[in-house]
Amino acid sequence: MAEVEEQGRKLSEESTDESEEEDTEEEPKLKYERLTNGVTEILQKDAASCMTVHDKVQVFGLYTREGFHENLDYPIKVVALHPQFSKSNNKQFVTGGNKLLLYERNWLNRWKTSVLHEGEGNITNVKWTANLIAWANNVGVKIYDICSKQRITNVLRDNTSLRPDMYPCSLCWKDNTTLIIGWGSSVKICVVKERDPTQMRDLPSRYVEIVSAFETEFFISGLAPLADQLVTLYYVKESSEHVEEEFRTRPRLDIIQPLAEGCEEISSDALTVRNFQENQCRDYRLEHSEGESLFYIISPKDIVVAKERDQDDHIDWLLEKKKYEEALMAAEISFKNIKRHDVQKIGMAYINHLVERGDYDAAARKCQKVLGKNMDLWENEVYRFKTIGQLKAISQYLPRGDLRLRPAIYEMILHEFLKTDYEGFATLIREWPGELYNNMAIVQAVNEHLKKDPTNSMLLTTLAELYTYDQRYDRALEIYLKLRHKDVYQLIHKHNLFSSIKDKIVLLMDFDKEKAVDMLLDNEDKISMDKVVEELKDRPELLHVYLHKLFKRDHHKGQKYHERQISLYAEFDRPNLLPFLRESMHCPLEKALEICQQRHFVEETVFLLSRMGNCRHALQMIMEELADVDKAIEFAKEQDDRELWEDLISYSIDKPPFITGLLNNIGTHVDPILLIHRIKEGMEIPNLRDSLVKILQDYNLQILLREGCKKILVADSLSLLQRMHRTQKRGVRVDEENICESCHTPILPSDTAQAFGVVVFHCRHMFHKECLPSPGNLPGIQYCNICSAKRRGPGSGILEMKK
């Protein structure tokens, strides 16, 4: 089998069947080799008629001195060996001519012959498995059980119109109980089964059931099992429009899937065997080796071996069809089993294919997976992509972790981007670690380009990033501030550049006031408040933002700047001036009043006047400047000063709208009668009726509230009185452990037979009667001396004990 011919490809190229040409995209199931090793020379002089294959030994000659020698009076057509037959264990075999003989060795190592069948013509085929022998003659197929020494079935030939010598029967055992019979164009699958013991009687212990039978398109020359499928060798005759008679074409080897009433074709190959034009159906044989899944196609002048395609063959076919992705995947999955292929070489072939097709991005992406850790291959691919002008495609896939290329490779790509694509250059600088290349060389190249375009923001930003990688943070900070770049604050925090921004506070504030102030306040230990105020003194609007946020965080921290803040609030942020004045405890009121009066800030002035104690002036401003009776009433309520109410009434008495406001709101603070008596007779007051109704409703509400409170007070007092009464009615225990609070001797005498007197108060203090002072001006009423002295209220005696 040394000379391997690519039969599958040759067969598809030479086939005239259009359907086969259409199926060339389907991968063949088998591959073919021509049997050589001297066979070719033999078949040039002679012709092969049959062949037996064994997975352990060759078949040795029957008419040599080796093994077996016997003179027979009839020609041997077929030979079948026992499945366990070997040179060291050649116990049994059968031969077939016009009779079927079984040869067995006896204990004297001599051959014993038994006739299994005769009388029905020549035996054309014999197959043996386990304890079953199947053979075919002109009548049909028989199966013989060696154990029971019985013939168990006879399967008759279907198509009797075909000459059995021209279209012989093909037999093969799929397993120890399944026999496949091919005769003419029909196939039968028979299963040997055990008979139910209750139905045996005089019948054999086994019987045969035909589980599948179907017709094929061509004549069968051989059968062999392949897992649950079937390999069939067909003899093919076709007709032509130009020739009246049929002509013989190449034999076909098909793989079919048997079904209950038919079959499904899995694959079909036309075999180019020598002299196929001269062969008949009977000239072909199909033998198989179970151990190796080999199939031998025997013809008079040629022997071809078919075998299942392995993973290497599968990859060959994929590469031939330019299905590189699938080939690479198959090689990676089966890398331990492939012998002729290398995963990396397949990957390189795939990359080359993608480059030839112009799919440079896909080719570059595959480099990551295929080239792996081979740095030499990586550099070769980089230079190849440079040659074809596609460095950009491979740049994003270059190694950048622990395994790296030479710095010159990365610098070459950066220079290429710098020439043609500033945005791509910036992306690589952000994505690539700074240690991949010579940072100073790239900085110099960027500066050269900036000489031509000094305001290019993308180049400036990239240069700042390069300075950051090189730890030249001051240079990076200058660029970021110049560009007003959002990353400036991150750069300051990350690299602690606060000492570098002390003279750049105004720039930071101009860029983003909120972020700048937050950063300055969060890092007061690095940039003092006084330094910030000093830097912002010429930019009062920025100084106000800083001091305002400082005040919000801590009302006392910037107290020395509160006087300055009054002017800043008045100038830039009046809405927050009044809240500042209310919350600040360090604001000079006179200065604040002066500023507010200068700017005519009435509300702020009113607040300052009231805080300074000049409430009458404040109320006057509300009435005269604001003319807002509601605000005036609210102010009077806050101050809760009767004189203010008098002033308010006096000012409002000749102004009907003001009187309406007072009538609606004064009821709970001042007696409305005082206001009503002072109203001039005949004055028209808007909504007077509603105001009076409201006064009455408020008065009724007050009466109801008072009555409700009175009821609650009476109920509570009664409840407490009852509780006290229950408490005072309880007894008080007096024993030897109690003492007199006056003389501090035991309250009870040691001799209880003597007469004694004890007084116990509700406060639980006890006295001898003689130790208490006289009741004074109120006879019969006594008080606890201790509680009276402590001003806890008098306690009257609750119990007087005498004996």
Secondary structure, 3 states (H helix, E strand, C coil): CCCCCCHHHHHHHHCCCHHHHHCCCCCCCEEEEECCCCHHHHHHHCCCCCCCCCCCCCCCCCCCCCCCCCCCCCCCCEEEECCCCCCCCCCEEEEECCEEEEEEECCCCCEEEEEEEECCCCCCEEEEECCEEEEECCCEEEEEECCCCEEEEEEECCCCCCCCCCCCCEEEECCCCEEEEEECCEEEEEEEEECCHHHCCCCCCEEEEEEEEEECCCEEEEEEEECCEEEEEEECEECCCCCCCCEECCCEEEEEEECCCCEEEEEEEECCCCCHHHCCHHHCEEEEECCCCEEEEEECCEEEEEEECCHHHHHHHHHHCCCHHHHHHHHHHCCCCCCCCCHHHHHHHHHHHHHHHCCHHHHHHHHHHHHCCCHHHHHHHHHHHHHCCCHHHHHCCCCCCCCCCCHHHHHHHHHHHHHHCHHHHHHHHHHCCHHHCCHHHHHHHHHHHHHHCCCCHHHHHHHHHHHHHCCCHHHHHHHHHHHCCCCHHHHHHHHCCHHHCCCCHHHHHHHCHHHHHHHHHHCCCCCCHHHHHHHCCCCHHHHHHHHHHHHHHCCCCCHHHHHHHHHHHHHHCHHHHHHHHHHCCCCCHHHHHHHHHHCCCHHHHHHHHHHCCCHHHHHHHHHHHHCCHHHHHHHHHHHCCHHHHHHHHHHHCCCHHHHHHHHHHCCCCCCHHHHHHHCCCCCCCCCHHHHHHHHHHHHHHHHHHHHHHHHHHHHHHHHHHHHHHHHHCCCCCCCCCCECCCCCCECCCCCCCCCCEEEEECCCCEEEHHHCCCCCCCCCCCECHHHHHCCCCCCEEEEEEEC
